[in-house]
Amino acid sequence: MTNFDGILARMQQKKSQSQAPKVAEATLSLDAIKQRDQDTRPLNPGHVESLAESIAVLGLIEPLVTDSQGRLLAGGHRLAAIALLKEKDPDAFMERFLNAQIPVRMLPFDAEEDPDLALQVEVAENEKRRDYTPAEVKAVADRLRAAGYSDLKGRPRKGDKPMMPALQLIIGKSLRTVQRYLSEDEEQESKSMTDVVLLQQILTKLQKWQRIHKPTTEAEQALAKLFPKVEKAISHVLEQEK
């Protein structure tokens, strides 16, 4: 059981209901999301600015978390970044947030009535990191490149938008892990291309064998009889890989 599952189980026990409490997927206006009086993580201005830039490019990947009254439980940096984006780039804000509504996960309890549970939710959500696949990381990298980020090496100059720090921020992993994810995806693509080349070579050799060789043995005759099906199957796979 994850920390978050345990929190939901505790809500179930407190309310003595026959069904588990539901997490509502909702939207709230920016002004309707109430800040908490205390937060275990002080805001980092640089983090907020970088998040605002990534939200402008990619949108809000993970929704904010609130209680039933719209009080923020997790996502302080994301909320500050959204507010900064609205201030600095209203057009990008309106493009990313339809009707100026912010996606939230609303939990069925009041943080003022149960501050201990609110703290548990904050800690659990802040510790939780989504695991991205190498293909997903590459897709995010491609979108960042399209938005003007680049694979810079060395110290960036003023005005440069280095991609790797942005990727680290978005997926919440170290530089080495991000590089490994990208490398794994490249290796997978390379392997896939190698498989295609091998299949094409096999098909070419079989076709040549069919043209110039007259089957004499029982095994060769059986292979010759199967060849049309084999040729069709390999051709279909190659067509799918285009």
Beta strands, then each sheet from edge to edge (+ up, - down):
strand 1: 24-29
strand 2: 64-66
strand 3: 72-74
strand 4: 101-106
sheet 1: 1+ 4- 2- 3+
end
